[in-house]
Structure formats: structure tokens, C-alpha cells
Amino acid sequence: MSRPSGSILRKLQLAFALSATLLAGLMAVFMDRALHRSLEAEDALVMEGQARAMLQRLAAGDTGPEAGGRPVLEKAEWRVLDREGRVLGQSAFMAGLPSLAVPPPGAPAQEVEAADGRVFSVLARPWRAGGGESGGTLFLAMDRSHEQALTAHFRRTLGLAVGLAALVAALVARWVAAWGLAPLARIVREAGTIDDRHLDRRLEAGQFPGELRALVDTLNAALARLQAAFERTDRLGAELAHELRTPLQNLRSTLENLALAPGSSEAQRSALGGLLEECDRMAALIDQILFLARAEGGPGRLAREPIDVPGLLEEVRGFFEASAEEAGVALQAAAAPGVLAGDRLLLTRALHNLVANALRHTAAGGRVVLGADTAPGATALWVEDTGSGIAPEWVPRLGRPFTRPPEPRPEGGLGLGLAIVARIAAMLDGTMDIQSRVGQGTRVTLRIPNLT
């Protein structure tokens, strides 16, 4: 099983931020190296110039530290050695320096770290007096500690700059990624408005970037195939209704004629009566299945009209009054005056299913009540019984086609009544709620939002 790929937005943000941070880091390293080399080159030039000046004085036979009251060297410290390595002269600061590694005479200036941790640029040059009788080595050393401190401060500044650049890059990356993915979010929003009642809607490919037009075209093609499939389902439902109802009606007519035929015995008429009831159940089952198929395929525009709630409940009660008396169940309807905007046929069908379920599951001596509660935002139509109730584990599963708890009586339904009620509630932008306790009864509420 494939693992989830994660958020594209976060991936783009991370990739952009890492790229920007890497680029800033490389620039910081380049600038650090450039500064270091620039300082080295500048120090080398200074030391070469000061070495030439000192060699000129030595060639003239002057090994003293000053000339005309001014220091011979302004930046570098110096030490003059003869051919045997004896010190002929040196600057005051040079005398206090720790031992330093001396490069070969004539080699370029080199960085040397002293025993105390300080860094010096050192340079060695051979010297010869004007007469050629004396000579030795000129050793120059320049303290670069201040440059090291400058470089360390520069590196800390670069590190802070790289950190801030990474933070800014992450924020900018999120904005850029969100901006780049905005067309995808728009596709999601527009596609989310397409449901089974609006399958004729399509996405406008010209309103999206070229990279997403193939995706939009694919979605539109899928919607077209889905719409065609629903249309075929509707046509199949109509054909199925005709093909099933006609032979079923012929069968029922034949059974009625046999039951009314002269000479039929009481046992034959009783058996034929049972078959007629089965025909009625099959016809009702066909109606329920076709209703669900057409509702899932798209109910079209509903005819919403003002409905007198007490009148609707009384109408349903009157329809089931005879059945309730025959079952020995008290059937009541009570609701405060109120008006509901909805489809009268759909609401009547939903209440019929609820009352039929309640009467089927309520024993003689029980009670079934139809009621309504009107609130500012919605109107709740409910049917409550004192029947056997429903086990808690089955309540969340009810409302699906062919889903019902086990019943000891074979004449129980097939689980389509509550499925139709749930579908009607969805068609009216409402909800269905079931509350039940085993042995105490069930209350099913159909909550329909009020039109504003």
C-alpha cells in the first residue's frame, strides 16, 4: 500500500527555503574566503614594501631601528640576524615575541601561529651590506590578530545573515508556493460545487494555467462520463418500472379473478389473499427501489411550497388511522401552528415511512405520536413510538439501503424505509436523527432548514 505523499505546499516551501539557504551559505563562504585572501594579499604587499625599505637601510650599513627620529617600519616588527644567526638588531616589540617558525629566505609571506595563539605573517629576506663583507637574514613579522578578530566578526555577521535569509526564504517560499498552487485550490472549490444534482457543470479550462488544463480536461471528461452513467441509470429505472409493474399488475389481476371465481373454497381464497398481499409488497418494494435510484441519480429542482405543519401531520394520521385501530395502537398528532417550506409529496412520503415503521414495531396497547418543533433555523418533524426499540450498535447504521436490525417477525421490512427518509432529508438540505432505547421505543426526527 502506497504511503501518503504529504503536502505539496510544505514540500515546495522546504525545497525553496533549503535552496535559498544553500545559496546564501555558498555566498557567505565565498565572501569569507575573498575577504581572507584580500587581507593576505594586502599584508603581503605591505610586508614586501617594508622589506625593501629595510633592505635598503641594511645595504647602507644601518641596522638601527630608527632613521631621522621615525621608525623604519610602521606595521611590521623586524629582526636582523648575521650569517651565524646572531641578533644584530630588532624592534622592541619583536624582542618580546614568542618563537615563530621562519620561512626560507626569499619565500612569500606566510601565516604562522605563535605559541600563545596569535597569528602572524612572517617574511624572511637575505641582506648584504654595501661593501659585501657583512650580511645575514632579515626577519619581518606582522601581528594579524586584529584581522582575525575582524574576520571572526564578519563570519558571525554572515551566519546571522544566512539564518535571517533562511527565515525570510521560508516565509517567501510559502507565499510563492501558495500563489502557485492557488489554481489547484480553485479547481478543488469549483469541483466541490458539482454534485449529483449539478452534473452538467464543467470547469472552464481557459481560466487555468496551461500546466493544469490537461487536469481540467480530464476532470471534465470524467464528469461527462459520470453524467452519462446517471442518465443511463434513470432510463434503466424507467424501463425497469414498466417491465416489472406490468407483469406484476397482470399477476395481481389474475389472482383477484381466481379469488372471486365461483366455486372457490375458503382455503383457496385465503391462499390467494396471501399471494395478493405479497404482490402488494413487491409493488411497494419496486416503488421504493426506484425512488432511491432516481433520488441518487439527481432529484432535479424541488417544488418548495408553504406547508401547514399541523395539517400535514393530521393528514398522515388520518391515512394510518384505520391501520392503527386494527393493530390496537393509539395514533396521535399534535403540533403548534407553523409553516414549513418544502416539497409536500416528499415530506408526506417520509412521514408515511416513519409511521409505517412505528406501527410495525409497536405492540397492541402502545402509542405512536406525530409531532413538530419549530425553531428559528429549522423545523423538526418527528415520529415517536413505544415499541421494541433498536439496539445501540444498530442505530448509527440505519438509513442505508437494505440495512436493518434482525427481527423475529418475517413480515419486517427490507431496510428501505429509513433509507428513503434519509435521502428525502438530504434532498431538502436537512438531516435525519434516530434516538432509541431497547424496550422503550424509538424517536426519528426529520429536521428541515427554514428558507430565509
C-alpha positions as CSV (number, residue, x, y, z in Angstrom):
1,M,0.0,0.0,0.0
2,S,1.4,3.4,-1.0
3,R,2.2,5.9,1.7
4,P,0.7,9.4,1.7
5,S,3.0,11.8,-0.1
6,G,2.4,14.7,2.2
7,S,1.6,18.4,1.5
8,I,2.8,19.8,-1.8
9,L,2.8,23.3,-0.2
10,R,5.2,22.1,2.5
11,K,7.4,20.3,0.1
12,L,7.7,23.4,-2.1
13,Q,8.3,25.6,0.9
14,L,11.0,23.3,2.2
15,A,12.7,23.0,-1.2
16,F,12.7,26.7,-1.8
17,A,13.9,27.5,1.7
18,L,16.7,24.9,1.5
19,S,17.8,26.2,-1.9
20,A,17.8,29.8,-0.8
21,T,19.7,28.8,2.4
22,L,22.3,26.8,0.5
23,L,22.8,29.6,-2.0
24,A,23.2,32.2,0.9
25,G,25.6,29.8,2.6
26,L,27.7,29.4,-0.5
27,M,27.8,33.2,-1.0
28,A,28.8,33.6,2.7
29,V,31.7,31.1,2.2
30,F,32.8,32.8,-0.9
31,M,32.7,36.3,0.7
32,D,34.6,34.9,3.7
33,R,37.3,33.4,1.5
34,A,37.5,36.5,-0.6
35,L,38.0,38.7,2.5
36,H,40.6,36.4,3.9
37,R,42.6,36.4,0.6
38,S,42.2,40.1,0.2
39,L,43.7,40.7,3.7
40,E,46.5,38.2,3.0
41,A,47.4,39.9,-0.3
42,E,47.3,43.4,1.3
43,D,49.5,42.2,4.2
44,A,52.0,40.6,1.7
45,L,52.2,43.8,-0.3
46,V,52.8,45.8,2.9
47,M,55.5,43.4,4.1
48,E,57.2,43.3,0.7
49,G,57.3,47.1,0.6
50,Q,58.6,47.3,4.2
51,A,61.2,44.6,3.5
52,R,62.5,46.5,0.5
53,A,62.8,49.7,2.6
54,M,64.6,47.8,5.4
55,L,67.0,46.1,2.9
56,Q,67.9,49.5,1.5
57,R,68.9,50.7,5.0
58,L,70.8,47.5,5.7
59,A,72.6,47.8,2.4
60,A,73.6,51.3,3.6
61,G,75.1,49.8,6.7
62,D,72.3,51.0,9.1
63,T,70.9,48.3,11.4
64,G,69.3,50.7,13.8
65,P,65.5,50.8,14.4
66,E,65.0,54.4,13.6
67,A,66.1,56.9,10.9
68,G,65.6,60.6,11.4
69,G,63.6,60.1,14.5
70,R,61.0,58.0,12.7
71,P,60.6,54.2,12.8
72,V,61.9,52.5,9.7
73,L,58.9,50.1,9.7
74,E,55.4,51.3,10.6
75,K,53.5,47.9,10.6
76,A,55.9,45.0,10.7
77,E,58.2,44.1,13.5
78,W,61.8,43.3,12.5
79,R,64.9,41.4,13.5
80,V,68.3,41.5,11.7
81,L,70.4,38.4,12.0
82,D,74.0,37.9,10.8
83,R,75.2,34.9,9.0
84,E,75.8,33.0,12.2
85,G,72.3,33.8,13.4
86,R,73.2,36.3,16.0
87,V,70.8,39.2,16.5
88,L,72.3,42.4,15.2
89,G,69.2,44.5,16.0
90,Q,65.5,44.2,16.4
91,S,62.4,46.2,17.3
92,A,61.3,46.5,20.9
93,F,58.1,44.5,20.2
94,M,60.0,41.8,18.4
95,A,62.1,41.1,21.4
96,G,59.0,40.1,23.4
97,L,57.5,37.8,20.7
98,P,57.4,34.1,21.3
99,S,59.4,31.9,18.9
100,L,58.0,31.8,15.4
101,A,58.7,29.4,12.6
102,V,60.9,31.2,10.0
103,P,60.1,30.5,6.3
104,P,63.1,30.1,3.9
105,P,64.7,33.4,2.9
106,G,63.1,34.6,-0.4
107,A,59.8,32.7,0.1
108,P,56.5,34.6,0.0
109,A,55.0,35.8,3.3
110,Q,53.4,33.0,5.3
111,E,50.8,32.8,8.1
112,V,52.4,31.4,11.3
113,E,50.6,30.7,14.6
114,A,52.6,31.6,17.7
115,A,52.6,29.5,20.9
116,D,50.2,32.0,22.5
117,G,47.6,31.5,19.7
118,R,48.2,34.8,17.9
119,V,48.6,34.7,14.1
120,F,51.5,36.5,12.4
121,S,52.5,37.0,8.8
122,V,56.2,36.3,8.6
123,L,58.8,37.0,5.9
124,A,62.5,36.3,5.6
125,R,64.9,38.0,3.2
126,P,68.7,37.8,2.8
127,W,70.6,41.1,3.2
128,R,74.1,42.2,2.3
129,A,75.9,45.3,3.3
130,G,77.1,47.7,0.7
131,G,80.8,46.5,0.9
132,G,79.8,42.9,0.7
133,E,81.7,42.0,3.9
134,S,78.7,41.5,6.1
135,G,75.2,40.1,5.6
136,G,72.6,37.8,7.1
137,T,68.8,37.4,7.2
138,L,66.1,40.0,7.7
139,F,63.1,38.6,9.5
140,L,59.8,40.5,9.5
141,A,56.6,39.6,11.5
142,M,53.2,41.4,11.4
143,D,50.6,40.7,14.0
144,R,47.3,39.8,12.4
145,S,45.3,39.3,15.5
146,H,43.1,42.4,14.7
147,E,42.4,40.9,11.2
148,Q,41.5,37.6,12.8
149,A,39.0,39.4,15.1
150,L,37.6,41.3,12.1
151,T,37.2,38.0,10.2
152,A,35.5,36.3,13.1
153,H,33.1,39.2,13.5
154,F,32.5,39.1,9.8
155,R,31.7,35.4,10.0
156,R,29.3,35.9,12.8
157,T,27.5,38.6,10.8
158,L,27.4,36.3,7.8
159,G,26.0,33.5,9.9
160,L,23.3,35.8,11.3
161,A,22.5,37.0,7.8
162,V,22.3,33.4,6.5
163,G,19.9,32.5,9.3
164,L,17.7,35.5,8.6
165,A,17.8,34.7,4.9
166,A,16.6,31.2,5.6
167,L,13.7,32.5,7.7
168,V,12.7,35.1,5.1
169,A,13.1,32.4,2.4
170,A,10.8,30.1,4.2
171,L,8.1,32.8,4.5
172,V,8.5,33.9,1.0
173,A,8.6,30.3,-0.2
174,R,5.2,29.7,1.5
175,W,3.7,32.7,-0.2
176,V,5.1,31.8,-3.6
177,A,4.1,28.1,-3.2
178,A,0.6,29.2,-2.1
179,W,0.4,31.6,-5.0
180,G,1.5,28.9,-7.4
181,L,-1.0,26.3,-6.0
182,A,-3.9,28.8,-6.0
183,P,-5.3,27.4,-9.3
184,L,-5.4,23.9,-7.8
185,A,-7.3,25.2,-4.8
186,R,-9.7,26.9,-7.2
187,I,-10.2,23.6,-9.0
188,V,-11.0,21.9,-5.7
189,R,-13.5,24.7,-4.8
190,E,-15.3,24.6,-8.2
191,A,-15.3,20.8,-8.3
192,G,-16.7,20.7,-4.8
193,T,-19.8,22.5,-6.1
194,I,-20.6,19.7,-8.5
195,D,-22.9,17.1,-7.0
196,D,-25.4,14.6,-8.3
197,R,-27.9,17.4,-8.9
198,H,-25.4,19.5,-10.9
199,L,-23.6,17.0,-13.1
200,D,-24.0,19.3,-16.1
201,R,-21.5,21.8,-14.6
202,R,-18.0,21.9,-16.1
203,L,-14.7,23.6,-15.3
204,E,-13.6,26.4,-17.6
205,A,-10.2,25.2,-18.9
206,G,-9.3,28.6,-20.3
207,Q,-9.3,30.1,-16.8
208,F,-6.4,28.0,-15.5
209,P,-2.7,27.9,-16.4
210,G,-1.6,25.8,-19.3
211,E,0.1,23.2,-17.0
212,L,-3.3,22.5,-15.3
213,R,-5.5,22.4,-18.5
214,A,-4.9,18.7,-19.0
215,L,-6.1,18.1,-15.5
216,V,-9.2,20.2,-16.0
217,D,-9.9,18.5,-19.3
218,T,-9.6,15.1,-17.6
219,L,-12.0,16.1,-14.8
220,N,-14.5,17.4,-17.3
221,A,-14.3,14.2,-19.3
222,A,-14.8,12.2,-16.1
223,L,-17.8,14.4,-15.2
224,A,-19.3,13.8,-18.7
225,R,-18.9,10.0,-18.3
226,L,-20.5,10.2,-14.8
227,Q,-23.4,12.3,-16.1
228,A,-23.9,9.8,-18.9
229,A,-23.9,6.9,-16.4
230,F,-26.6,8.6,-14.3
231,E,-28.7,9.3,-17.3
232,R,-28.5,5.6,-18.3
233,T,-29.5,4.7,-14.7
234,D,-32.5,6.9,-14.9
235,R,-33.5,5.4,-18.2
236,L,-33.0,1.9,-16.8
237,G,-35.1,2.8,-13.8
238,A,-38.0,3.9,-16.0
239,E,-37.7,0.8,-18.2
240,L,-37.4,-1.4,-15.1
241,A,-40.6,0.2,-13.6
242,H,-42.5,-0.5,-16.8
243,E,-41.2,-4.0,-17.2
244,L,-41.8,-5.0,-13.6
245,R,-45.1,-3.3,-12.9
246,T,-46.9,-4.5,-15.9
247,P,-46.5,-8.3,-15.3
248,L,-46.9,-7.7,-11.6
249,Q,-50.2,-6.0,-12.2
250,N,-51.3,-8.8,-14.6
251,L,-50.4,-11.3,-12.0
252,R,-52.4,-9.4,-9.4
253,S,-55.5,-9.2,-11.7
254,T,-55.3,-12.9,-12.3
255,L,-55.1,-13.7,-8.6
256,E,-58.1,-11.4,-7.9
257,N,-60.1,-13.2,-10.6
258,L,-59.3,-16.6,-9.2
259,A,-60.2,-15.4,-5.7
260,L,-63.6,-14.1,-6.9
261,A,-64.3,-17.1,-9.2
262,P,-67.4,-19.1,-8.3
263,G,-66.7,-22.4,-6.6
264,S,-63.5,-21.3,-4.8
265,S,-63.2,-22.8,-1.4
266,E,-62.3,-20.8,1.7
267,A,-58.8,-22.2,1.8
268,Q,-58.2,-21.2,-1.8
269,R,-59.4,-17.7,-1.2
270,S,-57.2,-17.4,1.9
271,A,-54.2,-18.6,0.0
272,L,-54.9,-16.3,-2.9
273,G,-55.4,-13.4,-0.5
274,G,-51.9,-14.1,0.9
275,L,-50.5,-14.0,-2.6
276,L,-52.2,-10.7,-3.3
277,E,-50.6,-9.3,-0.2
278,E,-47.2,-10.5,-1.5
279,C,-47.9,-8.7,-4.8
280,D,-48.7,-5.5,-3.0
281,R,-45.4,-5.9,-1.0
282,M,-43.5,-6.4,-4.2
283,A,-45.1,-3.4,-5.8
284,A,-44.2,-1.3,-2.8
285,L,-40.7,-2.6,-2.9
286,I,-40.3,-1.8,-6.6
287,D,-41.5,1.8,-5.8
288,Q,-39.0,2.2,-3.0
289,I,-36.1,0.9,-5.0
290,L,-36.9,3.1,-8.0
291,F,-37.4,6.1,-5.7
292,L,-33.9,5.6,-4.2
293,A,-32.4,5.1,-7.7
294,R,-33.9,8.2,-9.0
295,A,-33.1,10.2,-5.9
296,E,-29.4,9.1,-6.1
297,G,-29.4,10.0,-9.7
298,G,-30.5,13.5,-9.1
299,P,-33.9,14.7,-8.0
300,G,-33.8,17.9,-10.1
301,R,-35.4,21.1,-8.9
302,L,-37.7,20.6,-5.9
303,A,-41.1,22.3,-5.8
304,R,-40.9,24.1,-2.4
305,E,-44.2,25.4,-1.2
306,P,-45.6,26.7,2.1
307,I,-46.9,23.7,4.1
308,D,-49.2,23.9,7.1
309,V,-47.4,21.7,9.6
310,P,-50.4,20.7,11.8
311,G,-52.4,20.0,8.7
312,L,-49.7,17.8,7.2
313,L,-49.4,15.7,10.4
314,E,-53.2,15.4,10.7
315,E,-53.4,14.2,7.1
316,V,-50.8,11.5,7.7
317,R,-52.5,10.5,10.9
318,G,-55.8,10.1,9.1
319,F,-54.3,7.9,6.5
320,F,-53.0,5.4,9.1
321,E,-55.9,5.7,11.5
322,A,-57.6,2.5,10.4
323,S,-54.3,0.6,10.4
324,A,-53.6,1.8,13.9
325,E,-57.0,0.8,15.2
326,E,-56.7,-2.6,13.7
327,A,-53.2,-3.0,15.4
328,G,-54.6,-1.7,18.7
329,V,-52.1,1.2,18.7
330,A,-53.1,4.8,19.7
331,L,-52.0,7.2,16.9
332,Q,-51.8,10.8,17.8
333,A,-50.8,14.0,16.0
334,A,-50.0,17.3,17.9
335,A,-48.1,20.3,16.7
336,A,-48.2,24.0,17.3
337,P,-49.2,26.2,14.4
338,G,-46.4,26.7,11.9
339,V,-45.5,26.8,8.3
340,L,-42.7,24.8,6.6
341,A,-41.3,25.5,3.1
342,G,-40.7,22.2,1.4
343,D,-41.9,19.6,-1.1
344,R,-45.2,18.3,0.2
345,L,-45.1,14.9,-1.7
346,L,-41.6,14.2,-0.4
347,L,-42.4,15.1,3.2
348,T,-45.6,13.1,3.1
349,R,-43.7,10.1,1.8
350,A,-41.1,10.4,4.5
351,L,-43.7,10.6,7.3
352,H,-45.6,7.7,5.8
353,N,-42.5,5.5,6.0
354,L,-41.8,6.6,9.6
355,V,-45.4,5.9,10.8
356,A,-45.5,2.6,9.0
357,N,-42.2,1.6,10.7
358,A,-43.5,2.7,14.1
359,L,-46.8,0.8,13.8
360,R,-45.0,-2.3,12.6
361,H,-42.7,-2.3,15.7
362,T,-45.3,-1.2,18.3
363,A,-47.3,-3.9,20.1
364,A,-51.0,-3.6,20.8
365,G,-51.7,-1.1,23.6
366,G,-48.8,1.1,22.6
367,R,-48.7,4.6,21.2
368,V,-47.3,6.4,18.2
369,V,-47.1,10.2,18.2
370,L,-46.5,12.6,15.3
371,G,-45.1,15.9,16.3
372,A,-43.3,19.0,15.2
373,D,-40.9,21.5,16.8
374,T,-40.4,24.9,15.1
375,A,-37.2,26.8,15.7
376,P,-35.8,30.0,14.1
377,G,-33.4,28.0,11.9
378,A,-35.2,24.7,11.2
379,T,-38.5,22.8,11.6
380,A,-38.3,19.3,13.1
381,L,-40.9,16.7,12.2
382,W,-40.7,13.6,14.4
383,V,-42.5,10.3,14.9
384,E,-42.2,8.6,18.3
385,D,-43.4,5.2,19.3
386,T,-43.4,3.0,22.4
387,G,-42.3,-0.1,20.5
388,S,-39.5,-2.6,20.9
389,G,-36.7,-0.1,20.3
390,I,-33.3,-0.6,18.5
391,A,-30.1,-1.9,19.8
392,P,-27.5,0.9,20.2
393,E,-25.0,-0.7,17.9
394,W,-27.5,-0.6,15.0
395,V,-28.6,3.0,15.4
396,P,-25.6,4.6,13.5
397,R,-26.0,2.1,10.6
398,L,-29.7,2.8,10.0
399,G,-30.5,4.9,6.9
400,R,-28.5,2.8,4.5
401,P,-30.4,0.8,1.9
402,F,-31.1,-2.9,2.9
403,T,-29.7,-2.3,6.4
404,R,-31.9,-3.2,9.3
405,P,-31.6,-5.0,12.7
406,P,-32.7,-8.6,12.9
407,E,-36.4,-9.1,13.5
408,P,-38.1,-12.2,14.8
409,R,-41.1,-11.5,12.5
410,P,-40.7,-12.4,8.8
411,E,-43.0,-9.6,7.7
412,G,-40.4,-7.0,8.6
413,G,-39.2,-4.5,6.0
414,L,-36.1,-4.6,4.0
415,G,-34.4,-1.6,5.4
416,L,-35.5,0.8,2.6
417,G,-38.0,3.0,4.6
418,L,-35.4,4.8,6.7
419,A,-33.0,5.0,3.7
420,I,-35.8,6.8,1.8
421,V,-36.4,9.2,4.7
422,A,-32.6,9.9,5.0
423,R,-32.5,10.6,1.3
424,I,-35.5,12.9,1.4
425,A,-33.9,14.8,4.2
426,A,-30.7,15.2,2.1
427,M,-32.8,16.4,-0.9
428,L,-34.3,19.1,1.3
429,D,-30.9,20.0,2.8
430,G,-31.9,18.6,6.1
431,T,-30.9,15.7,8.4
432,M,-32.4,12.6,10.0
433,D,-31.7,11.7,13.6
434,I,-32.6,8.5,15.4
435,Q,-32.9,8.1,19.2
436,S,-33.9,4.7,20.5
437,R,-33.9,2.5,23.7
438,V,-34.5,-1.2,23.7
439,G,-37.8,-2.0,25.2
440,Q,-38.9,1.7,25.5
441,G,-39.3,2.9,21.9
442,T,-37.8,5.0,19.1
443,R,-38.0,8.6,18.0
444,V,-37.0,9.6,14.5
445,T,-36.6,13.3,13.7
446,L,-36.6,14.8,10.3
447,R,-35.0,18.3,10.6
448,I,-35.6,20.6,7.6
449,P,-34.0,24.1,7.5
450,N,-36.2,27.1,7.1
451,L,-35.9,29.1,3.9
452,T,-34.8,32.7,4.6
